[in-house]
Amino acid sequence: MNRGTEATLHVAGTLASVGSSIGLGMQIASAKARGRREQAVDSVSELAIRLQEARQAQRAALHRAAQAEARLAASQAELMALRHALAQERQLTAALRDVCGI
């Protein structure tokens, strides 16, 4: 396994762990927000709670976007490493063919 693949697998594992923790936190926060909404007695409180929920959703979306960017960067690094390895393999194959007279 080359370094690019190892790095990609490590990053993906870390992101999956972080993502599942954030997902659980968001579920807990959502459940708490629903409970607060049920207790809200006036429309101002309801709007304030909805604003908080929207901000939480925005933070979660920004976090998911950052994760996607990290996965993209890892994939691009792996692609570059694979292209480099392919170029080296082609050079070695050409050199071997020259030595063998093929």
C-alpha positions in Angstrom: 0.0 0.0 0.0 1.5 3.3 -1.0 1.7 6.4 1.2 -1.1 8.2 -0.7 -3.5 5.3 -0.1 -2.5 5.1 3.5 -3.1 8.8 4.0 -6.4 8.6 2.2 -7.6 5.7 4.4 -6.4 7.5 7.6 -8.2 10.7 6.6 -11.4 8.9 5.7 -11.4 7.0 8.9 -10.8 10.1 11.0 -13.5 12.0 9.1 -16.0 9.2 9.5 -15.4 9.1 13.3 -15.7 12.9 13.6 -18.8 12.9 11.4 -20.6 10.2 13.4 -19.9 12.1 16.6 -21.2 15.3 15.1 -24.3 13.5 13.8 -25.1 12.2 17.3 -24.5 15.6 18.8 -26.9 17.2 16.2 -29.6 14.6 17.0 -29.3 15.3 20.7 -29.4 19.1 20.1 -32.4 18.6 17.8 -34.3 16.6 20.4 -33.6 19.3 23.0 -34.7 22.0 20.6 -38.0 20.2 19.9 -38.6 19.9 23.7 -37.9 23.7 24.1 -40.2 24.5 21.1 -43.0 22.5 22.7 -42.6 24.6 25.9 -42.5 27.9 24.1 -45.6 30.0 24.8 -45.3 32.9 22.5 -44.3 33.4 18.9 -41.1 35.4 19.8 -39.7 32.4 21.7 -40.7 30.1 18.8 -38.8 32.3 16.3 -35.8 32.5 18.6 -35.7 28.7 18.8 -36.1 28.3 15.1 -33.2 30.8 14.5 -31.0 28.8 16.8 -31.9 25.6 14.9 -31.2 27.3 11.6 -27.8 28.4 12.9 -27.0 24.9 14.1 -28.0 23.5 10.7 -25.8 26.0 9.0 -22.8 25.1 11.2 -23.4 21.4 10.4 -23.6 22.2 6.7 -20.4 24.1 6.9 -18.7 21.3 8.7 -19.9 18.8 6.1 -18.6 21.1 3.4 -15.2 21.2 5.1 -15.2 17.4 5.3 -16.0 17.1 1.6 -13.1 19.5 0.8 -10.7 17.4 3.0 -11.8 14.2 1.2 -11.3 16.0 -2.2 -7.8 17.1 -1.2 -6.9 13.6 0.0 -8.3 12.1 -3.3 -6.4 14.6 -5.4 -3.2 13.8 -3.5 -3.8 10.1 -4.0 -4.4 10.7 -7.7 -1.1 12.6 -8.1 0.7 9.8 -6.3 -0.9 7.2 -8.5 0.0 9.1 -11.7 3.6 9.5 -10.5 3.7 5.7 -9.8 2.3 4.9 -13.2 4.8 7.2 -14.9 7.6 5.4 -13.0 6.2 2.0 -13.9 6.1 3.0 -17.6 9.7 4.2 -17.5 10.9 1.0 -15.8 8.9 -1.1 -18.3 10.4 0.7 -21.2 13.9 0.3 -19.7 13.3 -3.4 -19.2 12.1 -3.8 -22.8 15.3 -2.1 -24.0 17.4 -4.5 -21.9 15.5 -7.5 -23.1 15.6 -6.2 -26.7 11.8 -6.3 -27.1 
